[in-house]
Amino acid sequence: MLIGTAAFAAPPKETITLCESCHGHGGNSGTALTPSLAGQPDIFVTNQLILFREELRKSPVMQGVAKGMKDKDAIELGKHFAKSPVKLAATSPLDPRLEVRGRQLIDAMHCGQCHLPNFAGRSQVPRLAGQREDYLVAAMREYRDGKRTGADTTMTEVLSGIADADIIALGHFLARRK
């Protein structure tokens, strides 16, 4: 398990290139259903890599990548992508109805308490602002449906029973935040 976050050297260029082959240049994903890593809190990225390595979070691709990864390498990658500038992933035009509904839900569900008011995330809580809309929607559905493993059960509880239309509104709203 992760012991601390002491300073480590930068991750090898080959490792960053491997990550960027799916997660995009600088961690800004252009691949459907693949999350952006740019601007994610370093501890969040580190923890996710360890969850994949330990097979506590399921993803055949990521489990293969993280298998045998040392804690120090996961920490280095977390720090690297935390420093990467975020580029908005939203590609579809803004839908005013979804924007209004998304804001209503965000306020009612108090999302800014954990993810921060600007949705930049912190510590082990992920950044939602500027994330790929398709990824956000898919992840929220997985939480709602009890299919997301290796994560805090808070999101499963928060999203329990929420309608698909509301998940779509949340994803639309969050993907357009800077």
C-alpha positions as CSV (number, residue, x, y, z in Angstrom):
1,M,0.0,0.0,0.0
2,L,1.0,3.6,-0.4
3,I,3.1,4.8,2.5
4,G,3.7,8.5,1.7
5,T,4.2,11.0,-1.0
6,A,7.9,11.8,-0.8
7,A,9.5,13.6,-3.7
8,F,10.4,11.3,-6.6
9,A,12.0,11.8,-10.0
10,A,9.8,12.4,-13.0
11,P,8.2,9.4,-14.6
12,P,10.0,7.9,-17.6
13,K,9.0,9.3,-20.9
14,E,7.9,5.8,-22.1
15,T,5.5,5.5,-19.2
16,I,4.0,8.9,-20.0
17,T,3.7,8.0,-23.7
18,L,1.9,4.8,-22.8
19,C,-0.6,6.7,-20.6
20,E,-1.1,9.4,-23.3
21,S,-1.8,6.7,-25.9
22,C,-5.3,6.4,-24.4
23,H,-5.7,9.4,-22.1
24,G,-4.4,11.9,-24.7
25,H,-1.6,14.4,-24.9
26,G,-0.9,15.9,-21.5
27,G,-3.7,13.7,-20.2
28,N,-6.5,15.4,-22.1
29,S,-8.4,12.5,-23.5
30,G,-9.8,12.5,-27.0
31,T,-10.9,8.9,-26.8
32,A,-14.5,8.0,-26.2
33,L,-15.2,6.8,-22.6
34,T,-11.6,7.3,-21.6
35,P,-11.1,9.9,-18.8
36,S,-8.8,12.9,-18.9
37,L,-6.0,12.7,-16.3
38,A,-4.9,16.3,-16.8
39,G,-5.4,18.4,-13.6
40,Q,-6.6,15.4,-11.6
41,P,-5.4,15.6,-7.9
42,D,-2.1,13.7,-7.7
43,I,-3.3,11.5,-4.8
44,F,-6.5,10.6,-6.7
45,V,-4.4,9.3,-9.7
46,T,-2.0,7.5,-7.4
47,N,-4.8,5.8,-5.5
48,Q,-6.6,4.7,-8.7
49,L,-3.4,3.2,-10.1
50,I,-2.9,1.2,-6.9
51,L,-6.6,0.1,-6.9
52,F,-6.1,-1.1,-10.5
53,R,-2.8,-2.8,-9.6
54,E,-4.4,-4.6,-6.6
55,E,-7.4,-5.5,-8.8
56,L,-9.7,-3.7,-6.4
57,R,-10.9,-1.5,-9.3
58,K,-11.8,-3.5,-12.5
59,S,-10.5,-2.6,-15.9
60,P,-8.7,-5.2,-17.9
61,V,-6.6,-2.5,-19.7
62,M,-5.7,-0.6,-16.6
63,Q,-5.0,-3.7,-14.6
64,G,-2.6,-4.8,-17.2
65,V,-0.9,-1.4,-17.2
66,A,-0.7,-1.1,-13.4
67,K,0.3,-4.8,-12.8
68,G,3.6,-4.7,-10.9
69,M,3.7,-0.9,-10.7
70,K,5.7,0.3,-7.8
71,D,4.2,2.9,-5.4
72,K,6.8,5.4,-6.3
73,D,5.9,5.1,-10.0
74,A,2.2,5.6,-9.3
75,I,3.1,8.7,-7.2
76,E,5.3,10.1,-10.0
77,L,2.5,9.6,-12.5
78,G,0.0,11.3,-10.2
79,K,2.2,14.3,-9.8
80,H,2.9,14.5,-13.5
81,F,-0.7,14.6,-14.6
82,A,-1.8,16.9,-11.7
83,K,0.5,19.5,-13.2
84,S,-0.9,19.1,-16.8
85,P,-3.1,21.9,-18.0
86,V,-6.8,21.0,-18.5
87,K,-8.4,21.4,-21.9
88,L,-12.2,21.2,-22.0
89,A,-13.3,18.0,-23.5
90,A,-16.8,19.1,-24.3
91,T,-17.4,18.8,-28.1
92,S,-21.1,19.2,-28.4
93,P,-22.9,22.6,-28.2
94,L,-24.1,23.8,-24.9
95,D,-27.7,22.8,-24.3
96,P,-29.3,25.5,-22.1
97,R,-31.9,23.1,-20.6
98,L,-29.2,20.6,-19.6
99,E,-27.1,23.4,-18.2
100,V,-29.9,24.7,-16.0
101,R,-31.0,21.2,-14.9
102,G,-27.3,20.2,-14.2
103,R,-26.8,23.3,-12.0
104,Q,-30.1,22.5,-10.1
105,L,-28.9,18.9,-9.4
106,I,-25.4,20.0,-8.5
107,D,-26.8,22.4,-5.9
108,A,-29.4,20.0,-4.5
109,M,-26.9,17.1,-4.3
110,H,-24.1,19.4,-2.8
111,C,-21.5,18.1,-5.2
112,G,-19.2,21.0,-4.4
113,Q,-18.7,19.9,-0.9
114,C,-16.4,17.0,-1.8
115,H,-15.4,18.0,-5.4
116,L,-15.0,21.7,-4.4
117,P,-17.2,24.5,-5.7
118,N,-15.2,24.7,-8.9
119,F,-15.3,20.9,-9.3
120,A,-11.4,20.8,-9.4
121,G,-11.3,17.9,-6.9
122,R,-8.9,17.5,-4.0
123,S,-6.8,14.7,-2.5
124,Q,-8.6,11.4,-3.3
125,V,-11.6,13.2,-4.8
126,P,-11.5,13.5,-8.6
127,R,-11.7,16.6,-10.7
128,L,-15.0,16.7,-12.6
129,A,-14.6,20.1,-14.3
130,G,-13.7,19.7,-17.9
131,Q,-13.9,15.9,-17.9
132,R,-15.2,14.0,-20.9
133,E,-19.0,14.1,-20.9
134,D,-19.4,10.6,-22.1
135,Y,-17.0,9.3,-19.4
136,L,-18.8,11.3,-16.6
137,V,-22.2,9.9,-17.7
138,A,-20.9,6.3,-17.9
139,A,-19.1,6.6,-14.5
140,M,-22.2,8.0,-12.8
141,R,-24.3,5.2,-14.3
142,E,-21.8,2.6,-13.0
143,Y,-22.0,4.2,-9.5
144,R,-25.8,4.3,-9.6
145,D,-26.1,0.7,-10.8
146,G,-23.5,-0.6,-8.2
147,K,-21.1,-1.6,-10.9
148,R,-18.2,0.7,-10.0
149,T,-15.7,-1.1,-7.8
150,G,-12.7,0.1,-5.8
151,A,-14.2,3.4,-4.9
152,D,-15.7,5.1,-2.0
153,T,-19.4,4.0,-1.6
154,T,-20.4,7.7,-1.2
155,M,-21.0,8.1,-4.9
156,T,-23.1,4.9,-5.1
157,E,-25.3,6.3,-2.3
158,V,-25.5,9.8,-3.8
159,L,-26.5,8.6,-7.3
160,S,-28.8,5.8,-6.1
161,G,-32.1,6.1,-8.0
162,I,-31.2,9.1,-10.1
163,A,-32.7,9.1,-13.6
164,D,-30.7,8.8,-16.7
165,A,-31.9,12.2,-17.8
166,D,-30.5,13.7,-14.7
167,I,-27.2,11.9,-15.1
168,I,-27.0,13.3,-18.6
169,A,-27.6,16.8,-17.3
170,L,-24.9,16.5,-14.7
171,G,-22.4,15.2,-17.2
172,H,-23.3,18.0,-19.7
173,F,-22.9,20.7,-17.0
174,L,-19.6,19.4,-15.5
175,A,-17.9,18.8,-18.8
176,R,-18.3,22.5,-19.6
177,R,-16.7,23.8,-16.4
178,K,-13.1,25.1,-16.6
